[in-house]
Amino acid sequence: MKTRLLLLVSILLLFVSLAQAQLNFNGAGATIDFGTVGFGINFFNLTPTGGTAPYVFDVTGAPVTGFRIANRLIDGVPNNASASATAVFIGVANVPGIYSTTIRLTDAASTTVSKTVSFTVTSVDLYGPMPTNYGVGDTVSFPVYGIGGTPPYTMTLASGTFPPGLSLNQAGGVWTLNGTLTTARVATSFGIKITDSLGKNITRTFSPAVSPLRLLPASPATVSPRILPTATQNQSYSFQLLVAGCSGGPCTFSIVTGDSLPAGLTMSSSGLISGTPTGVTFGTNFSVNVTDPAANTVQYRLTVFSLPQTPQPLGVNNIGIRDFVSGQHVTDEISASGGVPPYTFSVDPSSSLPPGVVLHQGYNIDLTNDPSTLIIRSKSITVGSSSFLLRVQDSVGNVATRLVNVKIGSIGTFYPGQNYVGGANPVFGVSYTQPLVPVGGTPPYTVSPRIPGVQGLTVGNNGLITGTPAEIGRFLALFLDWSDSVGASYFNN
């Protein structure tokens, strides 16, 4: 009797074990609703349970235009994907509506399970720069833009609290989060809800930090504390960076590794920039870490000009901005040279910007952008090409213009935060592998370099960067042209 009882218990335990090990993904049920998403590149985590690893996901239902499966061990997944997800369903969302398909999971034992998945693309969305690390006492104004839907828009605080001292206001049809920052705080989330005239809405979350440290303006003041007084080639220069709010003693300053001042200038740990510049630069951008004895720290992106003693003609530098992804909040930079900086950029009165594209002075918004440049932002959902005439004016009234071509495409790419071999950045003489994953459009994709890249590295049509670097240098970008199976194209750098 005892033996039979033990056998029965063992069988029951076996059945329980088998039930627990049954292959599944994303919880119980035969359907998954991923909810509502905004415009741009979106992804949904796919998390298997049970079965036998490794796992592979694929789409077996009708394709969702612009979306694909990216398996972690094959393609890589975005940096902010769930750690437990072995794949994501990722793509470019730019057309409002409800979408569905069937996704299949296969494990190492060839066991499969399939589910119907669906998601909704919003009718209206918002975007805006929400830079972090501005300091207590800074007066700021961050624009928040609506896109899609049916204007006019209403914007409200949906969750959390704004940084103390700031409020959301509308003037001339433009919404801004503005005011004077009064209290330091770590990155803290709040949500802004946009509602269009038909009641369609979505909420976006932002998490800017407010530093107790604040960069003080020069005396006499320049156009921004982030634009330093101008130096002149072969003439002695001296400028003291000043920061308010240092606790426990004076702040210390250091230039971020990889950045540098114009040749002939150095910076001390007390923030004194001095020397005699030997070259000409129409905007050397560099990042400075500032730390006080209480361990408060902040990083500033700054610009110093080293001008020739004989003025040079003003001009807009060669413009090779990357293609923007439909619906994705993307930025790029445009710079000028010559004349007498700093520069003011604007759209020439004879021209206009494409819908969903806006311009910002680099020193006005993001602490991480180069202060001397023009920041061009897009969240346009209209696929196509257009152009506008850019106007730049220097500090003494000289003016130059240049045509800027803007392309909004249906293809994008992302660098996964894993699957690289040889380090996160290529090293001379060391074998290197890093996937660059294309999304959107209609696979398969082809890719070709627009200009020669790093010697020894090649990029395959699947986006895989491989090889052994055969040259040394600081390479900021790979200039690549992508195309999909129906001729849609995308240029990224």
C-alpha positions, 0 to 999 in steps of 0.5 A: 500500500505504501509503495503504491502511494509513493508511486501515485505521488511520484506520478502526480509530481511528474504531471505537475512538473510537466505542466509547469514546464509547458512552453508558453510566452507572455502569460496565459491566454491565446491572445496578447494585446500590447496596448496603444503606442505612439508614433515612431520605432516601437517594440514589444517584449516577447518572454518565453517560459517553460520548454527548452532554451534556446528559443526562436520567435517568428511571425506566422500570421499576416505581416504587419507592415514595418514590423519584424521579430528581432531575436536576442541571440540572432539579431540583438534587441534594444538596450531597454528591452526587458532582461527576460525577453529573448526577442522583441516585435519591433517596427516603425509605427506611423499610420494610426489603426489597430494591427494584429498578427500571429507570433510563434515560439519554437524551443530547442525541442521543436515544440511550438506555441502560437498566439494572436498579438495586437496593438493600436497606433495612436492618432495623436502624439507629442514630442519635445526636448526634456533636457536634464541637469539644468541647475537651480536658478536657471530660467528655462523654456522647453517646447512641447509639440503635438503631431498628428490628430486634429489640432488644436491640442490641449496638454495637461499634467497626467502623472507625477509633478513638474520640476519645482518652479516649472509649469505648462503654458500655451502661447501663440499655439505653442505649448512650453514647460517653462519657469525658473527652477527652484529645487534640485531633484534626481531624475523624477518621472512625470507624464504630459497628456495631449488631447486633440479636438476630437478627444484622441489622446496619449500620455508621454513620460519624461524624467529630467533631473535638476542639478544643485549646480548652475553654470554662471554666465560670463561677464560681460554676458555671452549669448549663453553661459555655454558659449564662452568668450571668443578667443583670437588666434595667436593672442593670449586668452583667459576665462574662468568657468564659474558654477553656483551651488557648490557645496562643501567647498569649491567645485572641480572641473575636468574635460571629458576623455576624448574631448579637447580645447583648441590647440594652445589652450588648457583648463585647470582643475579650478575651471580656468581656461587659458593659453594662446590658441594656435589654430582657427576653429569656428566652434570647438565643442567639448564636455566638462564634468563639474563636481563639488566636495558633496559629490554633486556632479553635472556635465556641460557641453561648451563651445569656444571659438578661436577666430582668425585675425582676418575675418573669413566669409560666413557660410553654412557647412556641408549638410549631410543630415541623416534621414529621419524615421517617420514618427520617431523623435530624431535630432541632427546638427548643422553648423556654420563657419566664418564671419564673427560668431556666435551664429543665429539660425532661422528659416529664410522668409522665402521658405518653410519647414516640413510639418513635424520638423522644428529648429533649435539653437544648440545652446538653448535646449539640450545640455548634451548638444553642441552649443554652437550648432543648429539642432534640427528635430523631427517627429514627422509622420509624413513619408517623403522628401522636401527642402527648406532654405536655412539662414544663418546670421553672425553677431555683426549682421553678416548673412548666408543661406543654404538649401537643406534637404529633409527626407522622412523615411519608413526605415530605421535602425538600432544598435542592440546593447549586446551581441558584440564581440571585441568590446562595445567600441572597435579596437585596432587589431582586435576582431570586432562584431556588432549588429546594426538592426534595420526595422520598418519597411519591407524586408529583406534589406540591402546596405552600402557605405556612402563613404569609406568606413573604418578600414578592416570593417564591413557591413553586411546586408543584415546589418552585421558589422564585422572585421578587424579594425586596421586603422586608428582614430576616433570615428564618429559615424558610419555613413550607410545607405539602406534599402528594402525589398520595395525600394524604400531607402534610408540614410543613417550616420 
